Amino acid sequence: MDFVENSNKLFDEAIVLYHECDDVDAQVSNPYPDGSIENALLTKVWIDTVQWHLEDIIRDPNIKPERALEIKHRIDRSNQDRTDLVERIDDYFLEKYSNVQVQQGATINTESPAWAIDRLSILALKIYHMREQVERTDASQEHIARCRAKLDVLLEQRRDLSTAIAQLLDDIAAGRKYMKVYKQMKMYNDPSTNPVLYGKK
């Protein structure tokens, strides 16, 4: 459970750090060594946090079309960066468990460890922003009560997901489960598979 607990702590700290400046153009000062799993996790949640706020900005009903298109392209690039990073995190786990003797009858999980951790990062963001709603002084008591109930569910969801990820990692380490990672096959970013980009008539 230590890895998952440390990940949750890192996610929470990075989200608070972002909100000290609250600027989608701010650069993260990553204190962890390049190539370390901690560096990757912090970069991951920073990407998620910036994208969260870009999604807020693009929903401004008064946004100019040119600005909206610019942000849409930025969100697309962010999604690609996020996917690349999740795959790098899975590479870490593949290497970490590369010498595990897989038991006969071992099973595969529905998702890889890194994609489960991706959901944990998003949950940290949901919890932070739902807690903001609970702490608002300009909202009705009904709004605050609804958000408090949602926050309780999100916290429970994080506990359950954290337990499930820890169990998955324990099972992989013991050979009861094995990892199998399918790399991304996004067609719309590839000039050779997107008909708009390769000029299909």
N, C-alpha and C positions, 0 to 999 in steps of 0.2 A: 504493500500500500504506500510505501515511502515515495516511490516515483510519482504516483498519482497525486499524493498530498503536496509534494513539492511543485508539481505542475500547476495545481490549483492556486497555490500561494504565489507562484511566479506570475500567473495570468492576472490575479487580482492586483498585484503590485504594479504591473505594467499598465493596466487600465487606469489606475489612480495616477500614475506618472503621466500618461497621455492627457488626462483631464486637468493637470496643472497648467498646461498651455492651451488645451482644447483647440488645436489648430491642425487641420488635415495636412498641412504642408510641413509640420514640425518633423524633425529627424530624430529617431530614437538613438540614444547613446547606450549601445549594448555593452554591458560590462563583462560579458562572458566571452571566453576565447572562441575565435573562429573555428568552426568545425565541431564545437561541443553541442550536445543535445540541448543544453540550457540556452545557448545562443539561438538555436533554431526555434525553440519554443517561444522565446521572447519576440523574435522577429515575426513568428506566426501570429501571435496575439496582437502585435502592433499593426500588422496588415489588416487583421479583422476589425480592429478598433477604428482605424482610419476609414475603412470601407463602410462601417456602420454609420459614420457621420456623413460620408458622401451620399449614402442612401437617404439620410434625412434631408440633406441640402437639395437633392434632385427632386424632392417632392414639394418644394416650395411652389405654390400655385402661380407666383409672380416671376418665376425664373425665366430668363430669356432663353429662347430655343438654342442659340449658339452655345450658351453656358451649359445648358442641359446636355447637349451632345458631347461637349468636352468632358463633362463628368461621366457620362455613360461610357465613353472610351476609356476613361481612367478606371472605372469600375471593372470593365472587361480585362484590362491589364492586371488589375489587382487580383481578380479571380484566377488568372493564369499564374501569377506569382504564388498565390495561396496553394494552388494545386501542386505546383513544383515543389513547394516547401513541405507539404504533406508527404510527398513521395520521398523527399530526402529524410524525413523523420522515419518513414518505414524502412529506408535503407539502413538506418541506425539499428533498428530492431532486427532486421535480417542478419546484420553482422553480429550483433550481440548474441543471437541464439543460433548462429550458424553451426556450432559444434554440438548442439543438443541431439541426443539420440531419440528420434521420434518413435513412440510406442506403437505396437501393432494395434490397429483399431482407432488410432488418433483421428480426430475430426478437425475440420476447418471451420473457422468462424465466418459469420455473415459479412463482416468487414474487418479490415486490417486494424492493428493497434493505432496507427497514426490517424486514420479516419475517425476512429472513436475519440481520440484526443482532440481532433478538429471540432467535434461536437462539444467537448468539454470547454474549449476556448470560447465558442459562441455562447454557451450557457453562462460563462463568467460575465460576458457582456450583457446578457439579458438580466442577470441578477443585479449588476451595478446600476443599470438604467431603470429597472423596476424599483430598486431601493430609492433612487432619486425621486421617483413619483410618490412613493410612500412618505418621503420627507418634505414634500412641497408644502409651503405655507399659503399658497395662493389657489389651492384646489379645494373642492368640496370634500366633506367627510365621506360622502358616498364614493367619490373617485378614489380617495385614499384607502378606504376599506376594500374596494375591488382590487386595487393594486397590491395591498397587503396579502390578500388571499392568493393572488397570482405569484407573489414573491415566495410565499410558503411552498407552493407547488414547485417552483423553479429550484428552490433549495433542496427539496426532497428529490427532485429529478437529478440534481448534481450528486447528491449522496449515492443514489442508486447507480448512476452511470460510473462514478468513481469506483464503487465496489465491483462493478462488472468489468471495468478495464483492469483493475488489479487482479481479479480472478483470471482474466484472459492471459495476462502476462505470466502469472504463476503457472497456468496450464501449458503455455508455450515453453516456459523454462523447464517444466517437468516432462515435456514430450507428449502430454495428453492432447494437445492441439498443435497444429503446424500452421505456419504462415505461407500464404501464396498471394503475391501482389500482382495485380493487373495494372500496368501503366496506363496513363490517360490516353484516350483516343478522341480528343476533341477535334471535330472536323471543321468547325467554322473558323478556327484560328489558323488553319493550314492552307496556304495558297494553292496546294495541289488537290485539295478535296472540297473546298468551298467554291461552288460554281460562280459566285459573284466575283471571286478573286481570280479564278483561272479563266474567266471570260466565256463561260458557257452561254450559248445563244438560246 
